[in-house]
Amino acid sequence: MRYLPLSQEDRQVMLDTIGVEHFGQMLQAIPASLRNPEIRIPESLSEHEIRDLLGGLAKKNLNSKDHKSYLGAGAYEHYIPSVVQMVLMRNEFYTAYTPYQAEASQGSLQAIFEYQSMICELTGMDAANGSHYDGSTAVAEAVLLSLSKTRRRKVLIARSLNPEYKRVIQTYLSESNLAYAEIPFDANGALDREQLKQLLTDEIACVVVATPNFLGLEEDLTNMASWVHEKGALFILVSNPLALGYFKTPAEWGADIACGEGQPLGIPPSLGGPWLGYFATTRALVRQIPGRLVGLTKDTMGNRAFCLTLQAREQHIRRERAASNICTNQALCAIAACAYLSCLGKEGLKEVAALNMDRAWYFRDEIIKLPGVKLITKGPIFNEFTVQLPKSVSAVNQALLSHGIMGGFDLETVYPELTNTTVLCATEVKTKADIDFFLECLKAVLS
Amino acid sequence: MITKPLTGLMTKDELIFERSKAGKKGISFPKERIFSKPLAARIPDLYQRKQTTALPEISEPEIVRHFVNLSRKNFSIDTHFYPLGSCTMKYNPKINEEIARLDGFAWIHPFQTPETIQGALQVLFELQEMLCEITGMDAFSLQPAAGAHGELCGMMLVRAYYHQRQDFKRTKVIVPDSSHGTNPASAALCGFEVVTTPSGPDGRVDLIALEKAMDDHTACLMLTNPNTLGLFEKDILQITRLAHQKGILLYYDGANLNPLLGIVRPGDMGFDIVHLNLHKTFSTPHGGGGPGAGPVGVKKSLIPFLPVPAIKKKNSVFELDSNQPHSIGKVRSFFGNFGVLLRAYVYIRTIGSDGLTQISRDAILNANYLRRRLEKLLEIPYNDYCMHEFVATVRQYKSKGLHASDFGKRMLDFGIHAPTVHFPLVVEDALMIEPTETESKEVLDQLVEVFEIMVKEANDDPESLKKAPYTMPIRRPDEVQAARKPILSWRDYSQDLKRPSSPDMPSTG
């Protein structure tokens, strides 16, 4: 076994040092009836065989490098600079442990501090943590924070929030006498502001809204924060971080917590993970933030130093009284996002956001010229939008596959009234020719 | 500004924001613009961002140097030995990394239809099956993203199980005082009342105290076996029988599974629910604190409650089944940390049925060898044959003002990561040592030599230990100041620097 450095001779010498005749003597605490179970898994493979086996399995998946994909709906295909890969491949980052020993972890700690700083810049919020598992769990933890902060038991969630996130929130809240209600959206896919006002009572712990929402529409959140705050609730906003290059920040909309999916920041889709939950709050909530926080301080010589801080919130100190049970998070993904945002910089962020709009807006403007295609999301969008087709989305997508194209997400599967409706995405990796080819194929499929 | 020479190969520790200069960029974009006019102007004013973003403006070579130099200020398993108890810092195979980066795995979307991701679903399905075999469980969900997340999922399963039986009185979860902090935190997060039971004089579960704590309000007993002292719970069969007689479910915290591969299975011990840390036993990288994966396995009676979707195989086609009426729902989006699951799959296929047991045997051998050699230097309170780890104490040096963390810090100067210190809580000034199977005898011998030096220092010059480490990029950080006045971002820091009197602020030399 090539991962085991002990030689047969080492093993014998070590057994002698321990003072046992044979290895089994060290296992005397294990009941004999349980020992040596039969484990029916395949035999070992050489690296060459593994490479062939897994290479073959990888080929059984349609990937978006070989097949043009217009799937968005919470996971996005963006170009990832080589620099980001290089950073992730640094052994000192990816094979390091959680930075409890600050002196031996300044690299990870500083990179996470820089990541936290960049999330603050993107969202406009005061403080960000070192990451969550993904967008869905970040939003669920934000909801839990609002419950403990307000000591209330009801939450209001936009129906147009990513359905995966809604399902996770429901799971986190299930069976604990907590009431979950949804704020509907109107015919354009926009949050129903009047309904929100009616549903908002002083029993509500938080209001969770996504912008752009799951249909791709940017929401008008004017005055919403003050309505929410008047009732003593927390306002939780979920955004696509890249859209924040041009669109109003959660801080500008008056959010108490900004959270969501950081996958667009230099992380491949990888069938849903590992991704990156980002989580940022106002100054007032800093001591309630779940998960790891890196702080800047000085060492005993007065030099700048970084360390995990406010650990009194955490499980390894507080056990059952902790703010959250989080231990491992997604540190390496946070470092990837940090490297990606370093590549973009202030201007690159705007440029990539503009390129996404350039592709998606053209796509939207052209697709609605096709007969029978109706635009649902009438309003500002970032890189995706929703249309109704004259045929079922699954049938259309099946036909598009034969042209080597993966179509959009079928919204009818999560919003039954949205028959034949799909949310389509085009990011900066698409060219005009790609989009024109899609339109040509769709036209053929629809006719 | 450089104010003093640098040590060794270290570089000036600038923040990336401090390297920023207006107009620089580390990325290039295609020239094609479909619209001739800038679109930003077409966003209605009401939606437009007005705040500026102080993201650093910096060129590609500077970015690379920044991150490579940062990485050099880290310990990592590829550069250093981590005898870090309960964390199983083993080698992370390189082929796993290569496979996870194949386009057919990295560039697939979770909303793709099952027929377009058959290869990935096969990996997940077979991983579930192999984990069932290794642990003796009947089904697995791969969705939880980390160990603590698996625990939370497990606690939700416990709740759903009793509620479905209309049993609402079971509101308590028992954890031993030696348990990982995540156990009580996860149980509490799920709304359970946590009852802590003491360990017996031999460091194992005290059967009498445990029996007393169990009543008809107890939902679950959470155990780590081997426990955090590295000792196998020899009464495990009595414990699980006792719990089951009282209608209590048993939860297995798989953080310490590494010594059990092919040797004994939690399912056979009688556990109903297990979580595994794939980033420990199954070799996936810790990533400086994630991403990990915390799959949860259950016995038959709990299968209906597992998260959706279930991954099934029908006529050699892999399918997703979300139609599980009793399921707790989803604890995370989609399939969990697929890339991590994939690495664990590659690891298990690499070691295979024929390699599994040797992994655990060497982990146990390494731990016992170190224990035997260190018992001459340090007090080992529960000095029995251990499994993958053991706990020593330096409480005898308390009178000299020394604590476990001082020894841990000093080890850094010798190029060895600190053990887990001050845990488990049942041993005062604990040093919890887990060498793993991927360290050579020579490396273990070096650890013993380092302890010989440290024990001498503790006796002759305790003050020197209190100030260690001396050779790291920083000396001990002021954690009190960090918590009292948190500086959590570049914005906090730059505002702080602008204040006229900022005596607390560090120099940037």
Chai-1 contact restraints between the chains, C-beta under 6 A:
chainA,res_idxA,chainB,res_idxB,connection_type,confidence,min_distance_angstrom,max_distance_angstrom,comment,restraint_id
A,M1,B,G355,contact,1.0,0.0,6.0,A-B,restraint_1
A,M1,B,Q358,contact,1.0,0.0,6.0,A-B,restraint_2
A,Y3,B,Y91,contact,1.0,0.0,6.0,A-B,restraint_3
A,Y3,B,T438,contact,1.0,0.0,6.0,A-B,restraint_4
A,L4,B,D362,contact,1.0,0.0,6.0,A-B,restraint_5
A,L4,B,E437,contact,1.0,0.0,6.0,A-B,restraint_6
A,P5,B,S440,contact,1.0,0.0,6.0,A-B,restraint_7
A,L6,B,D362,contact,1.0,0.0,6.0,A-B,restraint_8
A,D10,B,K441,contact,1.0,0.0,6.0,A-B,restraint_9
A,M14,B,L365,contact,1.0,0.0,6.0,A-B,restraint_10
A,M14,B,Y369,contact,1.0,0.0,6.0,A-B,restraint_11
A,T17,B,Y369,contact,1.0,0.0,6.0,A-B,restraint_12
A,T17,B,R372,contact,1.0,0.0,6.0,A-B,restraint_13
A,I18,B,N368,contact,1.0,0.0,6.0,A-B,restraint_14
A,I18,B,Y369,contact,1.0,0.0,6.0,A-B,restraint_15
A,I18,B,R372,contact,1.0,0.0,6.0,A-B,restraint_16
A,M26,B,I364,contact,1.0,0.0,6.0,A-B,restraint_17
A,M26,B,N368,contact,1.0,0.0,6.0,A-B,restraint_18
A,M26,B,Y385,contact,1.0,0.0,6.0,A-B,restraint_19
A,A29,B,F232,contact,1.0,0.0,6.0,A-B,restraint_20
A,A29,B,K234,contact,1.0,0.0,6.0,A-B,restraint_21
A,I30,B,F232,contact,1.0,0.0,6.0,A-B,restraint_22
A,I30,B,V264,contact,1.0,0.0,6.0,A-B,restraint_23
A,P31,B,L237,contact,1.0,0.0,6.0,A-B,restraint_24
A,L34,B,V264,contact,1.0,0.0,6.0,A-B,restraint_25
A,L34,B,D268,contact,1.0,0.0,6.0,A-B,restraint_26
A,P37,B,R265,contact,1.0,0.0,6.0,A-B,restraint_27
A,I39,B,E133,contact,1.0,0.0,6.0,A-B,restraint_28
A,I39,B,I134,contact,1.0,0.0,6.0,A-B,restraint_29
A,I39,B,G262,contact,1.0,0.0,6.0,A-B,restraint_30
A,I39,B,S353,contact,1.0,0.0,6.0,A-B,restraint_31
A,R40,B,E133,contact,1.0,0.0,6.0,A-B,restraint_32
A,I41,B,M130,contact,1.0,0.0,6.0,A-B,restraint_33
A,I41,B,E133,contact,1.0,0.0,6.0,A-B,restraint_34
A,I41,B,S353,contact,1.0,0.0,6.0,A-B,restraint_35
A,P42,B,G352,contact,1.0,0.0,6.0,A-B,restraint_36
A,E43,B,G352,contact,1.0,0.0,6.0,A-B,restraint_37
A,E43,B,S353,contact,1.0,0.0,6.0,A-B,restraint_38
A,E43,B,D354,contact,1.0,0.0,6.0,A-B,restraint_39
A,S44,B,I351,contact,1.0,0.0,6.0,A-B,restraint_40
A,S44,B,G352,contact,1.0,0.0,6.0,A-B,restraint_41
A,S44,B,D354,contact,1.0,0.0,6.0,A-B,restraint_42
A,S44,B,G355,contact,1.0,0.0,6.0,A-B,restraint_43
A,L45,B,R349,contact,1.0,0.0,6.0,A-B,restraint_44
A,E47,B,I95,contact,1.0,0.0,6.0,A-B,restraint_45
A,I50,B,I95,contact,1.0,0.0,6.0,A-B,restraint_46
A,I50,B,T350,contact,1.0,0.0,6.0,A-B,restraint_47
A,L54,B,I99,contact,1.0,0.0,6.0,A-B,restraint_48
A,L57,B,G119,contact,1.0,0.0,6.0,A-B,restraint_49
A,L57,B,Q122,contact,1.0,0.0,6.0,A-B,restraint_50
A,A58,B,L102,contact,1.0,0.0,6.0,A-B,restraint_51
A,A58,B,G104,contact,1.0,0.0,6.0,A-B,restraint_52
A,A58,B,F105,contact,1.0,0.0,6.0,A-B,restraint_53
A,A58,B,G119,contact,1.0,0.0,6.0,A-B,restraint_54
A,K59,B,G104,contact,1.0,0.0,6.0,A-B,restraint_55
A,K60,B,Q118,contact,1.0,0.0,6.0,A-B,restraint_56
A,K60,B,G119,contact,1.0,0.0,6.0,A-B,restraint_57
A,N61,B,G104,contact,1.0,0.0,6.0,A-B,restraint_58
A,N61,B,I108,contact,1.0,0.0,6.0,A-B,restraint_59
A,N61,B,I117,contact,1.0,0.0,6.0,A-B,restraint_60
A,N61,B,G119,contact,1.0,0.0,6.0,A-B,restraint_61
A,N61,B,A120,contact,1.0,0.0,6.0,A-B,restraint_62
A,L62,B,T116,contact,1.0,0.0,6.0,A-B,restraint_63
A,N63,B,D103,contact,1.0,0.0,6.0,A-B,restraint_64
A,N63,B,G104,contact,1.0,0.0,6.0,A-B,restraint_65
A,N63,B,W107,contact,1.0,0.0,6.0,A-B,restraint_66
A,N63,B,I108,contact,1.0,0.0,6.0,A-B,restraint_67
A,S64,B,W107,contact,1.0,0.0,6.0,A-B,restraint_68
A,K65,B,D103,contact,1.0,0.0,6.0,A-B,restraint_69
A,K65,B,W107,contact,1.0,0.0,6.0,A-B,restraint_70
A,L71,B,H109,contact,1.0,0.0,6.0,A-B,restraint_71
A,L71,B,F111,contact,1.0,0.0,6.0,A-B,restraint_72
A,A73,B,F111,contact,1.0,0.0,6.0,A-B,restraint_73
A,A75,B,H109,contact,1.0,0.0,6.0,A-B,restraint_74
A,P81,B,I27,contact,1.0,0.0,6.0,A-B,restraint_75
A,V83,B,I63,contact,1.0,0.0,6.0,A-B,restraint_76
A,V83,B,V64,contact,1.0,0.0,6.0,A-B,restraint_77
A,V87,B,F67,contact,1.0,0.0,6.0,A-B,restraint_78
A,R90,B,S71,contact,1.0,0.0,6.0,A-B,restraint_79
A,N91,B,S76,contact,1.0,0.0,6.0,A-B,restraint_80
A,N91,B,D78,contact,1.0,0.0,6.0,A-B,restraint_81
A,E92,B,S71,contact,1.0,0.0,6.0,A-B,restraint_82
A,E92,B,N74,contact,1.0,0.0,6.0,A-B,restraint_83
A,E92,B,S76,contact,1.0,0.0,6.0,A-B,restraint_84
A,F93,B,S71,contact,1.0,0.0,6.0,A-B,restraint_85
A,F93,B,G288,contact,1.0,0.0,6.0,A-B,restraint_86
A,Y94,B,P285,contact,1.0,0.0,6.0,A-B,restraint_87
A,Y94,B,G287,contact,1.0,0.0,6.0,A-B,restraint_88
A,T95,B,S76,contact,1.0,0.0,6.0,A-B,restraint_89
A,T95,B,I77,contact,1.0,0.0,6.0,A-B,restraint_90
A,T95,B,D78,contact,1.0,0.0,6.0,A-B,restraint_91
A,T95,B,N92,contact,1.0,0.0,6.0,A-B,restraint_92
A,T95,B,P285,contact,1.0,0.0,6.0,A-B,restraint_93
A,A96,B,N74,contact,1.0,0.0,6.0,A-B,restraint_94
A,A96,B,S76,contact,1.0,0.0,6.0,A-B,restraint_95
A,A96,B,G288,contact,1.0,0.0,6.0,A-B,restraint_96
A,Y97,B,M89,contact,1.0,0.0,6.0,A-B,restraint_97
A,Y97,B,H286,contact,1.0,0.0,6.0,A-B,restraint_98
A,T98,B,G289,contact,1.0,0.0,6.0,A-B,restraint_99
A,Q101,B,A418,contact,1.0,0.0,6.0,A-B,restraint_100
A,A102,B,P477,contact,1.0,0.0,6.0,A-B,restraint_101
A,E103,B,L412,contact,1.0,0.0,6.0,A-B,restraint_102
A,E103,B,P469,contact,1.0,0.0,6.0,A-B,restraint_103
A,E103,B,M472,contact,1.0,0.0,6.0,A-B,restraint_104
A,E103,B,I474,contact,1.0,0.0,6.0,A-B,restraint_105
A,A104,B,F75,contact,1.0,0.0,6.0,A-B,restraint_106
A,A104,B,L412,contact,1.0,0.0,6.0,A-B,restraint_107
A,A104,B,M472,contact,1.0,0.0,6.0,A-B,restraint_108
A,S105,B,N74,contact,1.0,0.0,6.0,A-B,restraint_109
A,Q106,B,K73,contact,1.0,0.0,6.0,A-B,restraint_110
A,Q106,B,P473,contact,1.0,0.0,6.0,A-B,restraint_111
A,Q106,B,I474,contact,1.0,0.0,6.0,A-B,restraint_112
A,G107,B,L70,contact,1.0,0.0,6.0,A-B,restraint_113
A,G107,B,S71,contact,1.0,0.0,6.0,A-B,restraint_114
A,G107,B,K73,contact,1.0,0.0,6.0,A-B,restraint_115
A,G107,B,N74,contact,1.0,0.0,6.0,A-B,restraint_116
A,S108,B,N74,contact,1.0,0.0,6.0,A-B,restraint_117
A,S108,B,G288,contact,1.0,0.0,6.0,A-B,restraint_118
A,Q110,B,L70,contact,1.0,0.0,6.0,A-B,restraint_119
A,A111,B,L70,contact,1.0,0.0,6.0,A-B,restraint_120
A,E114,B,I16,contact,1.0,0.0,6.0,A-B,restraint_121
A,Q116,B,L488,contact,1.0,0.0,6.0,A-B,restraint_122
A,Q116,B,S489,contact,1.0,0.0,6.0,A-B,restraint_123
A,S117,B,S489,contact,1.0,0.0,6.0,A-B,restraint_124
A,S117,B,W490,contact,1.0,0.0,6.0,A-B,restraint_125
A,C120,B,S489,contact,1.0,0.0,6.0,A-B,restraint_126
A,C120,B,R491,contact,1.0,0.0,6.0,A-B,restraint_127
A,E121,B,T53,contact,1.0,0.0,6.0,A-B,restraint_128
A,E121,B,A54,contact,1.0,0.0,6.0,A-B,restraint_129
A,E121,B,L55,contact,1.0,0.0,6.0,A-B,restraint_130
A,G124,B,Q51,contact,1.0,0.0,6.0,A-B,restraint_131
A,A127,B,L488,contact,1.0,0.0,6.0,A-B,restraint_132
A,Y133,B,A145,contact,1.0,0.0,6.0,A-B,restraint_133
A,Y133,B,R332,contact,1.0,0.0,6.0,A-B,restraint_134
A,D134,B,S333,contact,1.0,0.0,6.0,A-B,restraint_135
A,S136,B,R332,contact,1.0,0.0,6.0,A-B,restraint_136
A,S136,B,S333,contact,1.0,0.0,6.0,A-B,restraint_137
A,T137,B,R332,contact,1.0,0.0,6.0,A-B,restraint_138
A,E164,B,S333,contact,1.0,0.0,6.0,A-B,restraint_139
A,R167,B,G329,contact,1.0,0.0,6.0,A-B,restraint_140
A,R167,B,K330,contact,1.0,0.0,6.0,A-B,restraint_141
A,V168,B,K330,contact,1.0,0.0,6.0,A-B,restraint_142
A,Q170,B,G329,contact,1.0,0.0,6.0,A-B,restraint_143
A,T171,B,I328,contact,1.0,0.0,6.0,A-B,restraint_144
A,T171,B,G329,contact,1.0,0.0,6.0,A-B,restraint_145
A,T171,B,K330,contact,1.0,0.0,6.0,A-B,restraint_146
A,T171,B,V331,contact,1.0,0.0,6.0,A-B,restraint_147
A,E175,B,R159,contact,1.0,0.0,6.0,A-B,restraint_148
A,E175,B,H163,contact,1.0,0.0,6.0,A-B,restraint_149
A,S176,B,G191,contact,1.0,0.0,6.0,A-B,restraint_150
A,E218,B,Y47,contact,1.0,0.0,6.0,A-B,restraint_151
A,Y246,B,A40,contact,1.0,0.0,6.0,A-B,restraint_152
A,Y246,B,I43,contact,1.0,0.0,6.0,A-B,restraint_153
A,Y246,B,R49,contact,1.0,0.0,6.0,A-B,restraint_154
A,F247,B,Y47,contact,1.0,0.0,6.0,A-B,restraint_155
A,F247,B,R49,contact,1.0,0.0,6.0,A-B,restraint_156
A,K248,B,Y47,contact,1.0,0.0,6.0,A-B,restraint_157
A,K248,B,R49,contact,1.0,0.0,6.0,A-B,restraint_158
A,T249,B,R49,contact,1.0,0.0,6.0,A-B,restraint_159
A,T249,B,Q51,contact,1.0,0.0,6.0,A-B,restraint_160
A,P268,B,A106,contact,1.0,0.0,6.0,A-B,restraint_161
A,P268,B,W107,contact,1.0,0.0,6.0,A-B,restraint_162
A,P269,B,H109,contact,1.0,0.0,6.0,A-B,restraint_163
A,S270,B,A106,contact,1.0,0.0,6.0,A-B,restraint_164
A,S270,B,F338,contact,1.0,0.0,6.0,A-B,restraint_165
A,S270,B,G339,contact,1.0,0.0,6.0,A-B,restraint_166
A,L271,B,I108,contact,1.0,0.0,6.0,A-B,restraint_167
A,L271,B,P110,contact,1.0,0.0,6.0,A-B,restraint_168
A,L271,B,A120,contact,1.0,0.0,6.0,A-B,restraint_169
A,L271,B,F338,contact,1.0,0.0,6.0,A-B,restraint_170
A,G272,B,P110,contact,1.0,0.0,6.0,A-B,restraint_171
A,G272,B,S333,contact,1.0,0.0,6.0,A-B,restraint_172
A,G272,B,F334,contact,1.0,0.0,6.0,A-B,restraint_173
A,G272,B,F335,contact,1.0,0.0,6.0,A-B,restraint_174
A,G272,B,F338,contact,1.0,0.0,6.0,A-B,restraint_175
A,G273,B,G336,contact,1.0,0.0,6.0,A-B,restraint_176
A,G273,B,N337,contact,1.0,0.0,6.0,A-B,restraint_177
A,G273,B,F338,contact,1.0,0.0,6.0,A-B,restraint_178
A,P274,B,P291,contact,1.0,0.0,6.0,A-B,restraint_179
A,P274,B,N337,contact,1.0,0.0,6.0,A-B,restraint_180
A,P274,B,G339,contact,1.0,0.0,6.0,A-B,restraint_181
A,P274,B,V340,contact,1.0,0.0,6.0,A-B,restraint_182
A,L293,B,L488,contact,1.0,0.0,6.0,A-B,restraint_183
A,G295,B,A482,contact,1.0,0.0,6.0,A-B,restraint_184
A,G295,B,P486,contact,1.0,0.0,6.0,A-B,restraint_185
A,G295,B,I487,contact,1.0,0.0,6.0,A-B,restraint_186
A,G295,B,L488,contact,1.0,0.0,6.0,A-B,restraint_187
A,L296,B,I487,contact,1.0,0.0,6.0,A-B,restraint_188
A,L296,B,Y493,contact,1.0,0.0,6.0,A-B,restraint_189
A,T297,B,P477,contact,1.0,0.0,6.0,A-B,restraint_190
A,T297,B,D478,contact,1.0,0.0,6.0,A-B,restraint_191
A,T297,B,Q481,contact,1.0,0.0,6.0,A-B,restraint_192
A,T297,B,A482,contact,1.0,0.0,6.0,A-B,restraint_193
A,K298,B,D478,contact,1.0,0.0,6.0,A-B,restraint_194
A,K298,B,P506,contact,1.0,0.0,6.0,A-B,restraint_195
A,D299,B,I474,contact,1.0,0.0,6.0,A-B,restraint_196
A,D299,B,R475,contact,1.0,0.0,6.0,A-B,restraint_197
A,D299,B,P477,contact,1.0,0.0,6.0,A-B,restraint_198
A,T300,B,R475,contact,1.0,0.0,6.0,A-B,restraint_199
A,T300,B,R476,contact,1.0,0.0,6.0,A-B,restraint_200
A,M301,B,R475,contact,1.0,0.0,6.0,A-B,restraint_201
A,G302,B,P506,contact,1.0,0.0,6.0,A-B,restraint_202
A,G302,B,S507,contact,1.0,0.0,6.0,A-B,restraint_203
A,N303,B,P506,contact,1.0,0.0,6.0,A-B,restraint_204
A,R304,B,P506,contact,1.0,0.0,6.0,A-B,restraint_205
A,R304,B,T508,contact,1.0,0.0,6.0,A-B,restraint_206
A,A305,B,I474,contact,1.0,0.0,6.0,A-B,restraint_207
A,A305,B,P477,contact,1.0,0.0,6.0,A-B,restraint_208
A,C307,B,P477,contact,1.0,0.0,6.0,A-B,restraint_209
A,C307,B,E479,contact,1.0,0.0,6.0,A-B,restraint_210
A,C307,B,A482,contact,1.0,0.0,6.0,A-B,restraint_211
A,T309,B,A482,contact,1.0,0.0,6.0,A-B,restraint_212
A,T309,B,A483,contact,1.0,0.0,6.0,A-B,restraint_213
A,T309,B,P486,contact,1.0,0.0,6.0,A-B,restraint_214
A,L310,B,A483,contact,1.0,0.0,6.0,A-B,restraint_215
A,Q315,B,G181,contact,1.0,0.0,6.0,A-B,restraint_216
A,Q315,B,T182,contact,1.0,0.0,6.0,A-B,restraint_217
A,Q315,B,A185,contact,1.0,0.0,6.0,A-B,restraint_218
A,H316,B,G181,contact,1.0,0.0,6.0,A-B,restraint_219
A,R319,B,G181,contact,1.0,0.0,6.0,A-B,restraint_220
A,R319,B,P184,contact,1.0,0.0,6.0,A-B,restraint_221
A,E320,B,P184,contact,1.0,0.0,6.0,A-B,restraint_222
A,E320,B,A188,contact,1.0,0.0,6.0,A-B,restraint_223
A,E320,B,V194,contact,1.0,0.0,6.0,A-B,restraint_224
A,A322,B,A185,contact,1.0,0.0,6.0,A-B,restraint_225
A,N325,B,A148,contact,1.0,0.0,6.0,A-B,restraint_226
A,N325,B,L152,contact,1.0,0.0,6.0,A-B,restraint_227
A,N325,B,T182,contact,1.0,0.0,6.0,A-B,restraint_228
A,N325,B,A185,contact,1.0,0.0,6.0,A-B,restraint_229
A,N325,B,S186,contact,1.0,0.0,6.0,A-B,restraint_230
A,N325,B,L189,contact,1.0,0.0,6.0,A-B,restraint_231
A,I326,B,A148,contact,1.0,0.0,6.0,A-B,restraint_232
A,C327,B,A148,contact,1.0,0.0,6.0,A-B,restraint_233
A,C327,B,T182,contact,1.0,0.0,6.0,A-B,restraint_234
A,T328,B,A146,contact,1.0,0.0,6.0,A-B,restraint_235
A,T328,B,G290,contact,1.0,0.0,6.0,A-B,restraint_236
A,T328,B,G292,contact,1.0,0.0,6.0,A-B,restraint_237
A,N329,B,G289,contact,1.0,0.0,6.0,A-B,restraint_238
A,N329,B,G290,contact,1.0,0.0,6.0,A-B,restraint_239
A,Q330,B,G290,contact,1.0,0.0,6.0,A-B,restraint_240
A,Q330,B,P291,contact,1.0,0.0,6.0,A-B,restraint_241
A,A331,B,G287,contact,1.0,0.0,6.0,A-B,restraint_242
A,A331,B,G288,contact,1.0,0.0,6.0,A-B,restraint_243
A,A331,B,G289,contact,1.0,0.0,6.0,A-B,restraint_244
A,A331,B,G290,contact,1.0,0.0,6.0,A-B,restraint_245
A,L332,B,G287,contact,1.0,0.0,6.0,A-B,restraint_246
A,L332,B,G288,contact,1.0,0.0,6.0,A-B,restraint_247
A,A339,B,F67,contact,1.0,0.0,6.0,A-B,restraint_248
A,L341,B,L55,contact,1.0,0.0,6.0,A-B,restraint_249
A,S342,B,I16,contact,1.0,0.0,6.0,A-B,restraint_250
A,S342,B,P56,contact,1.0,0.0,6.0,A-B,restraint_251
A,S342,B,I63,contact,1.0,0.0,6.0,A-B,restraint_252
A,C343,B,G26,contact,1.0,0.0,6.0,A-B,restraint_253
A,C343,B,I27,contact,1.0,0.0,6.0,A-B,restraint_254
A,L344,B,I27,contact,1.0,0.0,6.0,A-B,restraint_255
A,G345,B,K25,contact,1.0,0.0,6.0,A-B,restraint_256
A,G345,B,L55,contact,1.0,0.0,6.0,A-B,restraint_257
A,G345,B,P56,contact,1.0,0.0,6.0,A-B,restraint_258
A,G345,B,E57,contact,1.0,0.0,6.0,A-B,restraint_259
A,K346,B,T53,contact,1.0,0.0,6.0,A-B,restraint_260
A,K346,B,L55,contact,1.0,0.0,6.0,A-B,restraint_261
A,K346,B,E57,contact,1.0,0.0,6.0,A-B,restraint_262
A,E347,B,K25,contact,1.0,0.0,6.0,A-B,restraint_263
A,G348,B,K25,contact,1.0,0.0,6.0,A-B,restraint_264
A,G348,B,I27,contact,1.0,0.0,6.0,A-B,restraint_265
A,L349,B,L55,contact,1.0,0.0,6.0,A-B,restraint_266
A,E351,B,F29,contact,1.0,0.0,6.0,A-B,restraint_267
A,L355,B,F29,contact,1.0,0.0,6.0,A-B,restraint_268
A,M357,B,L39,contact,1.0,0.0,6.0,A-B,restraint_269
A,D358,B,R33,contact,1.0,0.0,6.0,A-B,restraint_270
A,D358,B,I34,contact,1.0,0.0,6.0,A-B,restraint_271
A,D358,B,F35,contact,1.0,0.0,6.0,A-B,restraint_272
A,Y362,B,I34,contact,1.0,0.0,6.0,A-B,restraint_273
A,P380,B,I43,contact,1.0,0.0,6.0,A-B,restraint_274
A,P380,B,Y47,contact,1.0,0.0,6.0,A-B,restraint_275
A,F409,B,F111,contact,1.0,0.0,6.0,A-B,restraint_276
A,K432,B,I34,contact,1.0,0.0,6.0,A-B,restraint_277
